[in-house]
Amino acid sequence: MVTPKTSDDQGDYPYFGYFKYNADYWRNFLTPEPISSDLQAKVRLDLQKQWYSVRLDTFRLFIHENWGRSSHGKTLESELGDLYSLRAAMSCCNRPCGFYWTQDFQKAAKFQKTPTSLFASIFSDWYKQYQNDPNIEFNHFLANPFEITERGPDTIRGILKSHIFMYEKAKDMLSKATQDEKSAICSQQWFNNYKIHPLYPSLVLMVDRFELGPRLGEFRRPDRYINLQDVTHFQSVIIARTRLEHQLSAPISFKSLCEKALPLERADFDGEADIDVIRVSLPEAVRFIVDLEKREDAATRGEIIQAEIDRSLGTSCPTVFTSDRGFCDNRYEWADQHIIAAEKHGYEHCCHTATALRRVQAEMRNEIYEVLSPLWFQSRMIDYEGDLGPQI
């Protein structure tokens, strides 16, 4: 008889065949009921994590879609910007900066969408900066992306000009939106949670090289996994200030980045005194932006951070196992309701409690069953013939 491998056998990198083997074993495993109070407590904790994990995975898929395709008004075809809808204006909300893909990058990457390797690196770095518990409500993320077309700006100065123009246009569209326009997208209550972050008009991120791609093969493991922490520092990005900072608690300074700066190597920039720009590695850029965002959030005493739960993530979010199957926006209440229902109807009668029960018992045996965290949240990815990561 083949002995199932344990998580210790795999180090930090799980093996897909092992997951399938244990899934088959644990799927047919039944626990005598009633279960002990100690096991119930562990199942309750697992359910609390499960509530967040499902919402987080829905968020990741949404952000990947947002970054992966040239849609929803995310192309930049002129220095005057291109925001044609209220939905496009809302994409500028709750994000501290804009992210611009230059033509040079697009030609080097040879992709018509964001390379999954680069997006996964951005997401992983951003996720870790919040100690694996970021704010995922109402479109919050590091930045909103814009693909610069052949007719769009190709200089740092031109991109900064476009960013300011789009900020002004988005602010105007949001303030003048009619009730009918708002209700066509979401409720008034939800719409009020979409606000342009004070940092947004002040900062721009640009990527003009695809340095990450050529290095991926060097770090691919025999099981085809790549640890993102091994490769993200190869990718550089440009951070530029617009100097539109009157709304900030303090001016932006690149002083903390100077020792980590990389050669700018831009033909369109020769040290103009009125432009503040620096090239750094992707992880350093993400850390810098997140620290600035935390500074501004603290200065406003949390007024920027939304207190409500974004129920648009609820399409894949589990519902409380009750007669009305209503949405529950509290992980603790959601877990408690599942435990109550499971004690009454049986743990096998709800997929969430059944899965939690198996996962907990697998962990008690030093095995793995249906890992909650998506691969990217664990800084892992698989190479698929050049492009990386699960396809959506």
C-alpha positions as CSV (number, residue, x, y, z in Angstrom):
1,M,0.0,0.0,0.0
2,V,1.3,3.4,-0.9
3,T,1.7,5.7,2.1
4,P,0.3,9.3,1.4
5,K,3.0,11.9,1.5
6,T,2.8,14.5,4.2
7,S,3.2,18.3,3.9
8,D,6.7,17.9,5.4
9,D,7.7,15.7,2.4
10,Q,6.9,18.6,0.1
11,G,8.8,21.4,1.8
12,D,7.3,24.8,0.8
13,Y,6.1,23.6,-2.5
14,P,3.1,21.2,-2.7
15,Y,2.7,18.6,-5.4
16,F,-0.5,18.5,-7.3
17,G,-0.6,14.7,-7.6
18,Y,-0.4,14.5,-3.8
19,F,-3.3,16.8,-3.4
20,K,-5.4,14.5,-5.6
21,Y,-4.4,11.5,-3.7
22,N,-5.3,12.9,-0.4
23,A,-8.5,14.4,-1.8
24,D,-9.7,11.0,-2.9
25,Y,-8.8,9.6,0.6
26,W,-10.4,12.3,2.6
27,R,-13.4,12.7,0.4
28,N,-14.6,9.2,1.4
29,F,-13.6,9.7,5.0
30,L,-16.6,10.0,7.4
31,T,-16.4,11.2,11.0
32,P,-18.6,9.7,13.6
33,E,-21.0,12.3,15.1
34,P,-21.4,14.0,17.4
35,I,-17.9,15.4,17.3
36,S,-15.9,16.5,20.3
37,S,-15.9,20.1,21.5
38,D,-12.2,20.4,20.7
39,L,-12.7,19.3,17.1
40,Q,-15.7,21.6,16.8
41,A,-13.6,24.5,17.9
42,K,-11.1,23.8,15.2
43,V,-13.8,23.4,12.6
44,R,-15.2,26.8,13.6
45,L,-11.8,28.4,13.2
46,D,-11.4,26.8,9.8
47,L,-14.8,28.1,8.7
48,Q,-13.8,31.6,9.7
49,K,-10.8,31.3,7.5
50,Q,-12.9,29.8,4.7
51,W,-15.3,32.8,4.7
52,Y,-12.4,35.1,4.1
53,S,-10.6,32.9,1.7
54,V,-13.5,32.5,-0.7
55,R,-14.0,36.3,-0.8
56,L,-10.3,36.8,-1.3
57,D,-10.2,34.4,-4.2
58,T,-13.2,36.1,-5.8
59,F,-11.4,39.4,-5.4
60,R,-8.2,38.0,-7.0
61,L,-10.1,36.7,-10.0
62,F,-11.8,40.1,-10.4
63,I,-8.5,42.0,-10.2
64,H,-6.8,39.6,-12.6
65,E,-9.7,40.2,-15.1
66,N,-9.3,44.0,-14.5
67,W,-5.6,43.9,-15.2
68,G,-5.6,41.2,-17.9
69,R,-7.6,42.7,-20.6
70,S,-7.8,46.0,-22.5
71,S,-11.4,46.7,-21.6
72,H,-13.5,49.0,-19.5
73,G,-11.8,52.1,-20.8
74,K,-8.3,51.1,-19.7
75,T,-6.5,52.1,-22.9
76,L,-4.7,55.4,-23.2
77,E,-4.7,56.7,-26.8
78,S,-3.8,60.4,-26.3
79,E,-2.4,62.7,-23.7
80,L,-5.9,63.9,-23.0
81,G,-6.8,60.6,-21.5
82,D,-9.6,58.2,-22.3
83,L,-12.3,57.9,-19.7
84,Y,-15.7,57.4,-21.4
85,S,-17.9,55.9,-18.7
86,L,-18.8,56.2,-15.0
87,R,-17.6,52.6,-14.6
88,A,-14.2,53.6,-15.9
89,A,-14.1,56.5,-13.6
90,M,-14.9,54.2,-10.7
91,S,-11.9,52.1,-11.6
92,C,-9.7,55.0,-10.5
93,C,-11.3,54.9,-7.0
94,N,-9.7,53.4,-3.8
95,R,-6.3,53.0,-5.5
96,P,-3.3,55.1,-4.6
97,C,-1.9,55.5,-8.1
98,G,-2.2,54.7,-11.8
99,F,-0.1,52.0,-13.5
100,Y,0.9,52.5,-17.2
101,W,2.1,49.9,-19.7
102,T,4.2,51.6,-22.3
103,Q,4.6,50.5,-25.9
104,D,8.1,49.4,-25.2
105,F,6.9,47.0,-22.6
106,Q,4.2,45.6,-24.7
107,K,6.5,45.0,-27.6
108,A,9.1,43.3,-25.3
109,A,6.5,41.2,-23.5
110,K,4.7,40.2,-26.8
111,F,1.4,40.0,-25.0
112,Q,-1.9,41.6,-25.7
113,K,-2.7,41.4,-22.0
114,T,-0.8,41.7,-18.8
115,P,1.6,38.8,-18.5
116,T,0.4,36.6,-15.7
117,S,3.9,36.4,-14.2
118,L,4.0,40.2,-13.8
119,F,0.5,40.5,-12.4
120,A,1.1,37.6,-10.0
121,S,4.3,39.3,-8.8
122,I,2.5,42.6,-8.3
123,F,-0.4,40.9,-6.4
124,S,2.0,38.8,-4.3
125,D,4.1,41.8,-3.3
126,W,1.0,43.9,-2.5
127,Y,-0.6,41.1,-0.5
128,K,2.5,40.6,1.7
129,Q,2.8,44.3,2.5
130,Y,-0.5,44.0,4.4
131,Q,0.6,41.0,6.4
132,N,-1.7,38.8,4.2
133,D,-4.8,40.6,5.3
134,P,-5.3,43.5,2.8
135,N,-8.4,45.7,2.4
136,I,-10.2,44.1,-0.5
137,E,-13.4,46.1,-0.3
138,F,-14.8,48.2,-3.2
139,N,-12.0,47.9,-5.8
140,H,-9.1,48.6,-3.4
141,F,-5.8,47.6,-4.9
142,L,-2.3,48.9,-5.6
143,A,-3.2,50.7,-8.8
144,N,-5.5,50.8,-11.8
145,P,-3.8,49.8,-15.1
146,F,-3.8,51.7,-18.4
147,E,-2.4,50.3,-21.6
148,I,-0.8,53.0,-23.7
149,T,-1.6,52.5,-27.4
150,E,0.7,53.5,-30.3
151,R,-1.1,56.9,-30.5
152,G,-0.7,57.5,-26.8
153,P,2.1,59.4,-24.9
154,D,5.5,57.9,-25.1
155,T,7.4,60.2,-22.7
156,I,7.4,60.5,-18.9
157,R,6.1,64.0,-19.1
158,G,3.3,63.0,-21.5
159,I,2.2,60.2,-19.2
160,L,2.1,62.5,-16.2
161,K,0.0,65.0,-18.1
162,S,-2.4,62.2,-19.1
163,H,-2.7,60.9,-15.6
164,I,-3.6,64.4,-14.2
165,F,-6.1,64.9,-17.0
166,M,-7.8,61.5,-16.3
167,Y,-7.9,62.2,-12.5
168,E,-9.7,65.5,-13.2
169,K,-12.1,63.8,-15.6
170,A,-12.8,60.9,-13.2
171,K,-13.4,63.3,-10.3
172,D,-15.8,65.4,-12.4
173,M,-17.7,62.3,-13.7
174,L,-18.1,60.9,-10.2
175,S,-19.4,64.2,-8.8
176,K,-21.8,64.8,-11.6
177,A,-23.2,61.2,-11.9
178,T,-27.0,61.1,-11.9
179,Q,-29.0,58.7,-9.7
180,D,-29.9,56.7,-12.8
181,E,-26.3,56.4,-13.8
182,K,-25.3,55.2,-10.4
183,S,-28.1,52.8,-10.0
184,A,-27.3,51.2,-13.3
185,I,-24.0,50.1,-11.7
186,C,-24.7,49.7,-8.0
187,S,-26.8,51.1,-5.2
188,Q,-26.3,54.6,-3.8
189,Q,-25.1,53.1,-0.6
190,W,-22.3,51.2,-2.4
191,F,-21.5,54.0,-4.7
192,N,-20.6,56.2,-1.7
193,N,-17.8,53.8,-1.0
194,Y,-16.0,54.6,-4.2
195,K,-13.7,57.6,-3.7
196,I,-10.6,58.8,-5.3
197,H,-7.7,58.3,-2.9
198,P,-5.7,61.5,-2.0
199,L,-2.6,59.8,-3.4
200,Y,-4.0,59.0,-6.8
201,P,-3.4,62.3,-8.5
202,S,0.1,62.5,-7.0
203,L,1.8,59.3,-8.2
204,V,2.3,57.3,-11.4
205,L,3.9,53.9,-11.9
206,M,5.2,52.9,-15.3
207,V,6.6,49.7,-16.7
208,D,8.7,50.0,-19.9
209,R,10.6,46.8,-19.8
210,F,9.8,43.1,-19.4
211,E,12.8,42.1,-17.4
212,L,11.0,39.4,-15.4
213,G,10.1,37.2,-18.4
214,P,13.6,36.1,-19.5
215,R,14.6,35.1,-16.0
216,L,11.7,32.8,-15.1
217,G,13.3,29.7,-16.6
218,E,16.3,30.0,-14.3
219,F,14.2,29.6,-11.2
220,R,11.7,27.0,-12.4
221,R,11.8,24.0,-10.0
222,P,11.5,20.3,-11.2
223,D,7.9,20.4,-10.2
224,R,7.4,23.5,-12.5
225,Y,6.8,25.8,-9.5
226,I,8.4,29.2,-9.3
227,N,8.7,31.1,-6.0
228,L,7.8,34.7,-6.8
229,Q,10.1,36.0,-4.1
230,D,13.0,34.6,-6.2
231,V,12.1,36.6,-9.3
232,T,10.1,39.8,-8.6
233,H,13.2,41.9,-7.9
234,F,14.3,41.4,-11.5
235,Q,11.4,43.5,-12.7
236,S,11.9,47.3,-12.5
237,V,9.3,50.0,-12.6
238,I,9.4,53.8,-12.8
239,I,7.8,55.9,-10.1
240,A,7.0,59.5,-11.0
241,R,5.5,62.4,-9.0
242,T,3.0,64.7,-10.6
243,R,3.6,67.2,-7.8
244,L,-0.1,67.6,-7.3
245,E,0.1,67.0,-3.6
246,H,-1.9,69.7,-1.9
247,Q,-4.4,67.1,-0.6
248,L,-1.7,65.0,1.1
249,S,-0.7,65.1,4.8
250,A,2.9,65.6,3.8
251,P,4.9,65.9,0.5
252,I,6.1,62.8,-1.2
253,S,9.9,62.2,-1.1
254,F,12.0,59.6,-2.9
255,K,14.8,60.0,-0.4
256,S,14.1,56.5,1.2
257,L,14.5,55.0,-2.3
258,C,17.7,56.7,-3.4
259,E,20.0,54.0,-2.2
260,K,17.9,51.4,-4.0
261,A,17.5,53.3,-7.2
262,L,18.4,51.7,-10.6
263,P,19.7,53.5,-13.7
264,L,16.8,55.3,-15.2
265,E,18.1,54.9,-18.8
266,R,15.3,56.9,-20.5
267,A,16.1,58.9,-23.6
268,D,13.2,61.2,-23.0
269,F,14.5,62.3,-19.6
270,D,17.7,64.2,-18.9
271,G,17.1,65.4,-15.4
272,E,14.5,68.0,-15.9
273,A,14.2,70.0,-12.6
274,D,10.4,70.0,-12.7
275,I,10.0,66.2,-12.9
276,D,10.7,63.9,-10.0
277,V,11.2,60.3,-11.2
278,I,13.1,57.2,-10.0
279,R,13.5,53.6,-11.2
280,V,13.4,50.8,-8.6
281,S,12.6,47.1,-8.4
282,L,9.0,46.1,-8.3
283,P,9.0,45.0,-4.6
284,E,10.6,48.3,-3.6
285,A,8.0,50.2,-5.6
286,V,5.1,48.3,-4.0
287,R,6.5,48.7,-0.5
288,F,6.9,52.5,-1.1
289,I,3.4,53.0,-2.4
290,V,1.8,50.9,0.3
291,D,3.7,52.8,3.0
292,L,2.5,56.1,1.6
293,E,-1.1,54.8,1.5
294,K,-0.9,53.7,5.1
295,R,0.5,57.1,6.0
296,E,-2.4,58.9,4.4
297,D,-5.0,56.5,5.8
298,A,-3.6,57.2,9.3
299,A,-3.6,60.9,8.7
300,T,-7.3,60.8,7.9
301,R,-8.0,58.5,10.9
302,G,-9.3,55.8,8.7
303,E,-11.8,57.9,6.8
304,I,-10.4,56.6,3.5
305,I,-10.9,53.0,4.6
306,Q,-14.4,51.6,4.0
307,A,-16.3,50.2,6.9
308,E,-18.8,48.2,4.8
309,I,-18.5,44.8,3.2
310,D,-18.4,44.8,-0.6
311,R,-21.2,42.4,-1.5
312,S,-20.2,42.4,-5.1
313,L,-17.6,39.8,-4.0
314,G,-20.6,37.8,-2.8
315,T,-21.3,36.1,-6.1
316,S,-19.0,33.4,-5.0
317,C,-19.2,34.1,-1.3
318,P,-20.8,31.4,0.7
319,T,-24.2,32.1,2.3
320,V,-25.3,31.2,5.8
321,F,-26.8,27.8,6.0
322,T,-30.3,28.9,7.1
323,S,-33.8,28.8,5.7
324,D,-33.4,32.2,4.0
325,R,-29.8,31.5,2.9
326,G,-29.1,35.2,3.4
327,F,-25.7,36.9,2.9
328,C,-23.6,37.2,6.1
329,D,-20.9,39.9,6.2
330,N,-19.3,38.7,9.4
331,R,-17.0,35.7,9.4
332,Y,-17.6,34.8,13.0
333,E,-21.4,34.9,12.7
334,W,-21.1,32.9,9.5
335,A,-19.0,30.2,11.1
336,D,-21.3,30.1,14.2
337,Q,-24.4,29.7,12.0
338,H,-22.7,26.8,10.1
339,I,-21.9,25.1,13.4
340,I,-25.4,25.4,14.6
341,A,-26.8,24.0,11.4
342,A,-24.3,21.2,11.3
343,E,-25.1,20.2,14.9
344,K,-28.7,20.0,13.9
345,H,-28.6,18.5,10.5
346,G,-25.2,16.9,10.4
347,Y,-21.8,18.1,9.2
348,E,-22.0,16.2,6.0
349,H,-25.2,18.1,4.9
350,C,-23.3,21.3,4.2
351,C,-20.3,21.4,1.9
352,H,-18.5,24.0,4.0
353,T,-18.7,22.2,7.3
354,A,-17.9,18.9,5.6
355,T,-14.9,20.3,3.9
356,A,-13.7,22.1,7.1
357,L,-14.1,18.9,9.1
358,R,-11.9,16.9,6.7
359,R,-9.3,19.7,6.3
360,V,-8.9,20.0,10.1
361,Q,-8.5,16.2,10.6
362,A,-6.1,16.0,7.7
363,E,-4.0,18.7,9.4
364,M,-4.1,16.8,12.7
365,R,-2.5,13.9,10.8
366,N,0.1,16.2,9.2
367,E,-1.6,15.9,5.8
368,I,-3.3,18.3,3.4
369,Y,-6.8,18.5,2.1
370,E,-8.0,21.3,-0.1
371,V,-5.7,24.1,0.8
372,L,-7.7,27.3,1.4
373,S,-5.1,29.8,0.1
374,P,-4.9,30.2,-3.7
375,L,-1.4,29.6,-5.1
376,W,-0.5,33.2,-5.7
377,F,-1.2,34.0,-2.0
378,Q,1.4,31.5,-1.1
379,S,3.9,33.1,-3.6
380,R,3.8,30.2,-6.0
381,M,3.0,29.7,-9.6
382,I,3.3,27.2,-12.4
383,D,4.8,27.8,-15.8
384,Y,2.5,27.1,-18.8
385,E,4.7,27.3,-21.9
386,G,5.8,30.9,-21.4
387,D,2.8,32.4,-19.7
388,L,2.4,31.7,-16.0
389,G,-0.3,30.9,-13.5
390,P,-3.9,29.6,-13.7
391,Q,-5.8,30.8,-16.7
392,I,-9.1,32.6,-16.2
